[in-house]
Each structure stands twice: as C-alpha cells, then as structure tokens.
Amino acid sequence: MPREAKHENLKSRAAFKLLQVDQKFKIFQSSEGRALNVVDLGAAPGAWNQVALEKCPKGSKILGVDILPYQPPRGVSSMQANILSRRTHEMIRSFFGSAEKERHSDALKDVEITTNTGDTIIVKENSMMGAQLSETNNESDDSKDDNSLNKTPIDVVLSDMYAPFVQISGFANATTNNPYFRMANTSGLVVRDHEMSMDLCDAALIVAINLLKQGGCSVMKFFSGERDKYLEQRLQMVFHKVYRYKPTASRSESRECYFVCLNKKADYIDKLKVFSSA
Ligand SMILES: C[S@@+](CC[C@H](N)C(=O)[O-])C[C@H]1O[C@@H](n2cnc3c(N)ncnc32)[C@H](O)[C@@H]1O
C-alpha cells in the first residue's frame, strides 16, 4: 500500500480519487441530510467504502460487492458476488429492502396487538414479533412481502471494478482471502483494459438502470479507448448529466478515467432502448 494511503489509514490510494470526485460533484450530499443507500461495486480492499462511510450522512447504508472476499470497514456491509450474475442484482435489492425495513421500524411507534388467545401485548409497529403475530392471525403471503420491496432502493452506484488476476499460485499464503494479492489496476495492454472496462461499466449501468432511484447518481471507472463514446451515449440516456472526470490523484500517463453521472432521469428506464440505440 502506498505511503500516503497508509499514513491516512486508508486501505488504498484509490480513496483519493473518490475523495476528489466527491469534492467536485458532491455525490454523497442529500437534501436535509437524508440517509443514503450506496452500493460500491468492486469494493475490495475497501478504500472507497471508507470514503463513502466518512462522507455520507449519518444512518446511511453502504454495501460493498466484490468477487473476492474482503474485510469491509466497520459500519459497511459486504457481499462476495459476481456483478455479472443477475442473482447478485436481486441480492443487492433485497439487502437494501431489509435495510429500509429496519430504518422504518426504528422510527415506528408502539402498537397494541391482540393475539389469537385474546391477550393484548404492546410491540413496535412492524417489528419481527408484530410481523409474526399478524402472520399467525392472517394468512401469510410471501409474494406480498416481495412486492413491498422498493424496486429502486439505491441513491448512489459506485464502480471501480477491474478484473482480478486469476489465482494460479500462492494458495499456501492465504491469498484467496487477501484481495491485495489478486487486485490488478491495469494489465498494461491498452485494448484489453479498455474492452474489459467497457463490459464492467455496462454491468454497473445495468445496476443503475434496475436499482437506482430517480435523481440518483453513479461514478464508474473506465479505461479510455474507441468504444467509450458509445458508453457515454448510453449513460446520457439514463442520466441528465454525464461528465468525464480525471482526478489529479489518477496518474496522468494512465488511461484511467471516470464517468460521473448525475440525476437519473426516472425510476424506470427501458434497458433494451438504452442498449439497442448506442
Ligand atoms: C481496483 S479494485 C477496487 C478498489 C476499491 N475501489 C477500493 O477502493 O479499495 C477492482 C475490484 O473489482 C473487483 N471486480 C472485478 N470484476 C468484478 C465482478 N464481475 N464482480 C464483482 N467484483 C469485481 C475485483 O475483484 C477488484 O477487487
């Protein structure tokens, strides 16, 4: 880990890039300090998690997703999963669904419930017990619960994804659970880095289309090349404002750059239209 990141207790110098993005675009600001739901794709070893945790309003929920196992900072949740799998998107949705329910129940008042034996007890409205009692009183309906999940629960989608090295050695040194050994910044092959980043950005864009709220924002890393103008056009169909931004913390000789996308146009956006027109 570079000296300056270690010095500030950050997990990697990637943190400085996100800090600069936030300084310029205020991506973690919300109206009246409302708590945010943030998903961080390609989160290991956790430096962007640290920035999100520090900059988001109190009570915000931050979820890191990575194909590699990693230890998130305290206060951040994590999920080891491949973002290219549709199931991962459903798991992210249901994570934030439960987080919303938790927030609601914290703000709920006490209610009186009459059990089927005729006793009256006081529980938190919508608490586990309340839910169990009303399930035994009424017919339980799983599909109802599923429908109550907010379809677009997220305020910010971050993506710093880059494919990890395939592990072919080092198993004896516990490299499987130490993301530093397998994390790559670039392969050094310009076309390969560019093509791979376009695919991973498209995966992040699908998460943004499916799960980001209207008005939400996204930051995604890419390596510049021939096809990024088409990605930019796709992003412009989903967000009102799309900027290319290269923080000074990113080495000037590197083709690494970021799309900062602000103000999602609507909760529902037709994916097919986005991907068939650009
Ligand atoms: C450059 S690192 C991210 C650094 C991180 N933002 C931080 O601040 O510590 C890129 C990460 O993307 C992850 N990644 C690549 N492809 C992925 C995929 N399909 N699904 C989930 N994570 C992926 C890699 O495992 C790697 O840990």
The ligand as an ORCA input file, in Angstrom:
! r2SCAN-3c Opt
* xyz 0 1
  C      -9.251     -1.717     -8.432
  S     -10.076     -2.841     -7.389
  C     -11.197     -1.823     -6.478
  C     -10.566     -0.987     -5.396
  C     -11.621     -0.423     -4.448
  N     -12.484      0.529     -5.115
  C     -11.026      0.259     -3.255
  O     -11.198      1.448     -3.131
  O     -10.411     -0.414     -2.414
  C     -11.180     -3.626     -8.506
  C     -12.057     -4.689     -7.868
  O     -13.084     -5.070     -8.802
  C     -13.446     -6.402     -8.493
  N     -14.230     -6.995     -9.586
  C     -13.835     -7.191    -10.870
  N     -14.786     -7.807    -11.587
  C     -15.838     -7.992    -10.745
  C     -17.126     -8.593    -10.897
  N     -17.511     -9.131    -12.055
  N     -17.966     -8.618     -9.836
  C     -17.565     -8.094     -8.645
  N     -16.354     -7.529     -8.441
  C     -15.493     -7.479     -9.470
  C     -12.081     -7.066     -8.294
  O     -12.189     -8.275     -7.586
  C     -11.296     -5.980     -7.541
  O     -11.290     -6.206     -6.157
*
